[in-house]
């Protein structure tokens, strides 16, 4: 005869362990939990897989931060003429203009768009390795440019070119646009933090016209102070002439240095500026702390020693004012497959004699690797075509 089952209240003949198990089973029944031991649940394959996946996750996954900055840069370009007979400098014309822009900035990449053209939309994107520039015509050209006999060309109407998008790809670790003063200064003020942290970097002379990288590596030293935060934007930058930097420059070959010296004689070691002449200064005059990052709200820049072009002296100065700072999102890049995309790919520069870049059409929303078969085929065609052209010109001479 089986003994009657004892309840938890009957202490005689019932151990503490049995009473505890009885309570657990009663709680599982009331909660709808299957009568299955936790040990068997833990041994289920799906449970083991989930636990293993959780162990592989890092304890903290910080998201990349971005800030969107909109502002305006005002530029003043002053020219003087050198009277060769009297050796006196005469004040020439002064040109002033303003450019508005919006920049989205992170610690490793950035994007910038602005009214850098009267009838086009210029958009820059730096992904940490390559600098992208997209150009799209969005307005009809001014009447004086629509047809010009002096230049011998005509701008096509917007209806014919509005759906075209030209994208230049530059393999440029510094990210400097190497373009107009307003673009270069905007880069220095808001997008140069990551580059300034790199060892051995050279700060470009951002007021130089289209050749600021050459100016930077041929004869300039810098004194730069940056904000002490993760973004690391500059508080002040001063550039000085340096003959030792000129002589140590490995970016240009001897013939290139001679050609550059002929164009910019004040940089030539034998007759250039003395050492430590202040060439350019950039200063933040007002800033704000936005979510832990120091963002300039106002800045000024000046070329403190005029650049020389044979017969002409030029200096550039200006100011910048930030209108709004707000949280941003990761840049989307410059590609737009909805448009007729033409890629000018400068990654192939000097990969073969007489090759600077290759040009091709693309329907992708991304940049293809250099070893893509179609790009290699275009590179081979370009190299052959340019070599044949160079040989033909040499024969004609």
C-alpha positions as CSV (number, residue, x, y, z in Angstrom):
1,X,0.0,0.0,0.0
2,X,1.4,3.3,-1.1
3,X,1.7,6.0,1.6
4,X,-0.4,9.1,1.2
5,X,1.4,12.0,-0.4
6,X,2.4,14.5,2.2
7,X,1.8,18.2,1.8
8,X,4.4,20.8,2.5
9,X,2.7,21.5,5.8
10,X,3.3,18.0,7.0
11,X,6.9,18.2,8.2
12,X,7.3,14.6,9.4
13,X,9.0,12.4,6.9
14,X,9.4,15.1,4.3
15,X,12.8,16.7,3.7
16,X,13.4,20.4,3.0
17,X,14.6,19.5,-0.5
18,X,11.4,17.7,-1.4
19,X,9.3,20.6,0.0
20,X,11.3,23.1,-2.1
21,X,10.9,21.0,-5.3
22,X,7.1,20.8,-4.6
23,X,6.8,24.6,-4.4
24,X,8.8,25.1,-7.6
25,X,6.5,22.7,-9.5
26,X,3.4,24.4,-8.1
27,X,4.8,27.8,-9.3
28,X,5.6,26.4,-12.7
29,X,2.0,25.1,-13.1
30,X,0.5,28.4,-12.1
31,X,2.8,30.4,-14.5
32,X,2.2,28.0,-17.4
33,X,5.8,26.9,-17.5
34,X,6.4,23.4,-18.8
35,X,7.6,20.9,-16.3
36,X,11.1,20.7,-17.8
37,X,14.2,21.2,-15.8
38,X,16.4,24.2,-16.4
39,X,19.2,21.9,-17.0
40,X,17.5,20.3,-20.0
41,X,16.5,23.7,-21.3
42,X,20.1,24.9,-21.2
43,X,21.2,21.8,-23.2
44,X,18.9,22.6,-26.1
45,X,21.0,23.3,-29.3
46,X,19.2,26.6,-30.0
47,X,19.9,27.8,-26.5
48,X,23.6,27.0,-26.8
49,X,23.7,28.9,-30.1
50,X,22.1,32.0,-28.7
51,X,24.4,32.0,-25.7
52,X,27.5,31.6,-27.9
53,X,26.3,34.5,-30.1
54,X,25.9,36.7,-27.0
55,X,29.4,35.9,-25.9
56,X,30.8,37.2,-29.2
57,X,29.1,40.6,-28.9
58,X,31.3,43.4,-27.5
59,X,30.2,45.0,-24.3
60,X,29.9,48.4,-26.0
61,X,29.2,49.4,-29.6
62,X,29.6,53.2,-29.9
63,X,28.0,54.6,-33.1
64,X,30.1,56.9,-35.3
65,X,29.1,60.5,-34.5
66,X,28.5,63.2,-37.1
67,X,27.7,66.9,-36.9
68,X,26.1,69.1,-39.6
69,X,27.5,72.6,-39.9
70,X,26.2,75.3,-42.2
71,X,27.9,78.6,-42.7
72,X,29.4,81.2,-45.1
73,X,32.9,82.2,-46.0
74,X,33.8,85.7,-47.3
75,X,36.9,86.0,-49.4
76,X,38.9,89.1,-50.4
77,X,41.6,88.9,-53.1
78,X,43.9,91.9,-53.4
79,X,46.3,92.3,-56.3
80,X,49.3,94.6,-56.7
81,X,51.4,95.3,-59.8
82,X,55.1,95.5,-59.7
83,X,56.5,98.5,-61.7
84,X,59.6,97.0,-63.2
85,X,61.2,100.4,-63.9
86,X,60.8,101.8,-60.4
87,X,60.5,98.5,-58.5
88,X,57.5,100.0,-56.7
89,X,54.3,98.0,-55.9
90,X,51.1,99.6,-57.1
91,X,47.7,98.6,-55.7
92,X,45.6,96.8,-58.3
93,X,42.1,95.5,-58.2
94,X,40.3,93.9,-55.3
95,X,37.8,91.1,-55.7
96,X,35.3,90.1,-53.0
97,X,32.9,87.2,-52.9
98,X,31.0,85.0,-50.5
99,X,30.2,81.3,-50.5
100,X,27.7,79.4,-48.4
101,X,28.1,75.7,-47.6
102,X,26.8,72.8,-45.5
103,X,29.4,70.3,-44.1
104,X,28.7,66.9,-42.5
105,X,31.7,66.0,-40.4
106,X,32.9,62.9,-38.5
107,X,36.2,61.8,-37.2
108,X,37.1,59.7,-40.2
109,X,35.0,61.0,-43.1
110,X,33.1,64.1,-44.2
111,X,30.9,65.6,-46.9
112,X,30.5,69.2,-48.1
113,X,28.2,70.9,-50.6
114,X,27.8,74.6,-51.4
115,X,27.2,77.3,-54.0
116,X,30.7,77.0,-55.3
117,X,29.5,77.5,-58.9
118,X,27.1,80.0,-60.4
119,X,25.1,77.3,-62.2
120,X,26.4,74.0,-60.9
121,X,26.2,71.9,-57.7
122,X,29.6,70.8,-56.4
123,X,29.6,68.1,-53.7
124,X,32.7,66.7,-52.0
125,X,32.9,63.5,-50.0
126,X,36.0,62.1,-48.3
127,X,35.8,58.5,-47.1
128,X,39.2,58.4,-45.4
129,X,41.1,57.2,-48.5
130,X,39.6,58.8,-51.6
131,X,38.2,62.3,-52.2
132,X,35.2,62.5,-54.4
133,X,33.9,65.5,-56.3
134,X,30.6,65.4,-58.1
135,X,29.5,68.1,-60.5
136,X,25.9,68.6,-61.8
137,X,24.5,71.5,-63.8
138,X,21.4,72.7,-62.0
139,X,20.7,76.1,-63.5
140,X,20.9,77.8,-66.9
141,X,24.2,79.6,-67.5
142,X,24.3,83.3,-67.4
143,X,23.5,84.9,-70.7
144,X,27.0,86.2,-71.1
145,X,28.4,82.7,-70.8
146,X,25.7,80.9,-72.9
147,X,27.6,81.8,-76.1
148,X,30.9,83.5,-76.1
149,X,32.9,84.3,-79.2
150,X,35.9,85.2,-77.2
151,X,36.3,81.7,-75.7
152,X,35.0,79.9,-78.7
153,X,32.6,77.6,-77.0
154,X,29.0,77.5,-75.8
155,X,27.4,76.1,-72.7
156,X,24.6,73.7,-73.6
157,X,21.1,74.4,-72.2
158,X,20.1,72.8,-68.9
159,X,17.6,70.4,-70.7
160,X,20.6,68.7,-72.3
161,X,22.9,68.4,-69.4
162,X,20.8,68.5,-66.3
163,X,20.7,64.7,-66.0
164,X,24.4,64.3,-66.2
165,X,26.6,63.8,-63.2
166,X,30.4,63.9,-63.4
167,X,32.3,62.3,-60.5
168,X,36.1,62.8,-60.0
169,X,37.9,60.3,-57.8
170,X,41.2,61.4,-56.2
171,X,43.3,59.1,-54.1
172,X,44.1,61.8,-51.6
173,X,44.8,60.9,-47.9
174,X,44.8,64.6,-46.8
175,X,41.3,65.2,-48.2
176,X,42.1,68.8,-49.2
177,X,39.9,69.8,-52.2
178,X,42.9,71.5,-53.9
179,X,40.4,73.9,-55.5
180,X,39.1,77.4,-54.8
181,X,40.0,79.3,-51.7
182,X,36.5,79.0,-50.2
183,X,36.5,75.2,-50.5
184,X,40.1,74.8,-49.1
185,X,39.4,77.1,-46.2
186,X,36.1,75.3,-45.3
187,X,38.1,72.0,-45.3
188,X,40.8,73.4,-43.0
189,X,38.2,74.9,-40.6
190,X,35.8,72.0,-40.4
191,X,37.1,68.8,-42.0
192,X,40.9,68.7,-41.4
193,X,40.9,67.2,-37.8
194,X,41.7,63.6,-38.8
195,X,44.4,64.7,-41.2
196,X,46.1,67.0,-38.7
197,X,46.6,64.0,-36.4
198,X,48.6,62.1,-38.9
199,X,52.4,62.0,-38.4
200,X,54.4,63.7,-41.1
201,X,51.5,65.6,-42.6
202,X,52.0,68.9,-44.4
203,X,49.4,71.7,-44.0
204,X,48.4,73.0,-47.5
205,X,48.5,76.6,-48.3
206,X,44.7,76.8,-48.7
207,X,44.7,80.3,-50.3
208,X,46.8,79.1,-53.2
209,X,44.8,78.7,-56.4
210,X,44.4,75.0,-57.5
211,X,47.9,74.0,-56.5
212,X,47.9,74.3,-52.7
213,X,49.3,70.8,-52.3
214,X,52.4,71.7,-54.3
215,X,52.8,74.8,-52.3
216,X,52.5,72.9,-49.1
217,X,55.2,70.4,-49.8
218,X,57.6,72.8,-51.4
219,X,58.9,75.0,-48.7
220,X,56.4,75.4,-45.8
221,X,56.5,74.6,-42.2
222,X,53.6,75.0,-39.8
223,X,52.7,75.8,-36.2
224,X,49.3,74.3,-35.5
225,X,47.2,74.2,-32.4
226,X,44.1,72.0,-32.3
227,X,41.1,71.6,-29.9
228,X,41.7,68.8,-27.3
229,X,38.8,66.5,-28.3
230,X,38.1,63.6,-30.6
231,X,37.4,65.7,-33.6
232,X,40.6,67.8,-33.3
233,X,39.8,70.8,-35.5
234,X,42.4,73.5,-35.6
235,X,42.3,76.5,-33.3
236,X,45.1,78.2,-35.1
237,X,47.4,77.5,-38.0
238,X,50.4,79.5,-39.1
239,X,52.6,78.6,-42.1
240,X,56.2,79.7,-42.6
241,X,58.7,79.5,-45.4
242,X,61.3,76.7,-44.9
243,X,64.2,76.1,-47.3
244,X,65.0,72.8,-45.5
245,X,61.5,71.6,-46.2
246,X,61.9,72.7,-49.8
247,X,65.1,70.7,-50.2
248,X,63.7,67.6,-48.3
249,X,60.5,67.5,-50.4
250,X,60.2,64.1,-52.0
251,X,56.9,64.7,-53.7
252,X,58.3,66.4,-56.8
253,X,61.1,65.3,-59.1
254,X,63.9,67.6,-60.0
255,X,62.4,68.7,-63.3
256,X,59.1,69.3,-61.6
257,X,60.8,71.4,-58.9
258,X,62.6,73.5,-61.6
259,X,59.3,74.0,-63.5
260,X,57.6,75.0,-60.3
261,X,60.3,77.4,-59.4
262,X,60.0,79.0,-62.8
263,X,56.3,79.5,-62.2
264,X,56.7,80.6,-58.6
265,X,60.2,82.2,-58.4
266,X,59.8,83.3,-54.7
267,X,59.9,79.6,-53.7
268,X,63.1,78.7,-55.4
269,X,65.9,78.0,-52.9
270,X,68.4,80.2,-54.6
271,X,66.3,83.4,-54.7
272,X,63.3,82.7,-52.6
273,X,62.1,84.0,-49.3
274,X,64.3,83.7,-46.3
275,X,63.4,81.1,-43.6
276,X,60.6,81.6,-41.1
277,X,58.7,84.3,-43.1
278,X,55.1,84.1,-42.1
279,X,53.1,83.1,-45.1
280,X,49.6,82.4,-43.9
281,X,47.6,82.5,-40.6
282,X,44.2,81.0,-39.7
283,X,42.6,81.8,-36.3
284,X,39.3,80.7,-34.6
285,X,37.8,83.8,-32.9
286,X,34.7,82.1,-31.5
287,X,33.8,78.5,-30.9
288,X,31.2,76.3,-29.1
289,X,31.2,72.9,-27.5
290,X,28.6,70.8,-29.2
291,X,28.1,67.4,-27.6
292,X,31.8,67.2,-26.6
293,X,33.2,68.5,-29.8
294,X,34.6,72.0,-30.2
295,X,33.2,73.7,-33.4
296,X,34.4,77.1,-34.6
297,X,31.6,79.7,-34.9
298,X,33.8,82.4,-36.4
299,X,37.3,82.4,-37.9
300,X,39.6,84.6,-40.0
301,X,42.4,83.9,-42.3
302,X,45.0,86.0,-44.1
303,X,47.9,85.5,-46.5
304,X,50.5,87.6,-44.7
305,X,53.1,87.7,-47.4
306,X,51.9,88.1,-51.0
307,X,52.3,85.3,-53.5
308,X,54.3,86.2,-56.5
309,X,53.4,85.6,-60.1
310,X,55.7,87.3,-62.6
311,X,54.6,90.9,-62.7
312,X,51.8,90.4,-60.2
313,X,51.5,90.1,-56.4
314,X,48.4,88.7,-54.8
315,X,47.2,88.2,-51.3
316,X,44.1,86.6,-50.0
317,X,42.2,87.1,-46.7
318,X,38.7,86.5,-45.4
319,X,36.4,85.5,-42.6
320,X,34.0,82.6,-41.9
321,X,30.8,82.6,-39.9
322,X,28.9,79.5,-38.8
323,X,25.1,79.8,-38.9
324,X,23.9,76.5,-37.5
325,X,25.3,73.4,-35.8
326,X,23.1,70.3,-35.4
327,X,23.5,66.5,-35.1
328,X,24.2,64.9,-38.5
329,X,24.1,61.4,-40.0
330,X,26.7,59.4,-42.0
331,X,27.4,61.0,-45.4
332,X,25.6,59.2,-48.3
333,X,28.3,59.9,-50.8
334,X,28.2,61.4,-54.3
335,X,26.9,58.5,-56.4
336,X,23.4,58.7,-57.9
337,X,22.5,55.9,-60.3
338,X,19.4,57.8,-61.3
339,X,21.6,60.1,-63.3
340,X,24.0,59.6,-66.2
341,X,27.2,59.1,-64.2
342,X,30.6,59.7,-65.8
343,X,33.6,58.7,-63.6
344,X,36.9,60.4,-64.0
345,X,39.1,58.0,-62.0
346,X,42.5,59.6,-60.9
347,X,43.5,56.4,-58.9
348,X,45.2,55.3,-62.2
349,X,47.4,58.4,-62.3
350,X,51.0,57.5,-63.3
351,X,50.2,53.7,-63.3
352,X,51.4,53.8,-66.9
353,X,53.3,56.4,-69.0
354,X,51.1,59.2,-70.3
355,X,48.1,58.2,-68.1
356,X,46.6,60.6,-65.6
357,X,43.1,59.3,-65.2
358,X,40.6,57.0,-67.0
359,X,37.1,57.9,-67.8
360,X,34.1,55.5,-67.9
361,X,30.3,55.4,-67.4
362,X,28.8,53.8,-64.3
363,X,25.4,52.8,-63.1
364,X,26.7,51.8,-59.6
365,X,26.1,53.5,-56.3
366,X,29.6,52.8,-55.2
367,X,33.2,53.0,-56.4
368,X,34.5,49.8,-58.1
369,X,37.9,48.4,-57.0
370,X,40.8,49.2,-59.4
371,X,41.2,45.5,-60.3
372,X,37.7,45.2,-61.7
373,X,38.1,43.7,-65.2
374,X,36.2,46.5,-66.9
375,X,38.4,49.2,-65.3
376,X,41.5,47.3,-66.2
377,X,40.4,47.1,-69.8
378,X,39.6,50.8,-69.9
379,X,43.0,51.5,-68.3
380,X,44.8,49.4,-71.0
381,X,42.9,51.3,-73.8
382,X,43.7,54.7,-72.3
383,X,47.4,53.8,-71.9
384,X,47.6,52.6,-75.5
385,X,45.7,55.6,-76.9
386,X,47.7,58.2,-74.9
387,X,51.0,56.5,-75.9
388,X,50.1,56.6,-79.5
389,X,49.2,60.3,-79.2
390,X,52.4,61.2,-77.5
391,X,54.4,59.4,-80.2
392,X,52.5,61.2,-82.9
393,X,53.1,64.6,-81.4
394,X,56.8,63.8,-80.9
395,X,57.1,62.9,-84.6
396,X,55.4,66.1,-85.7
397,X,57.9,68.1,-83.7
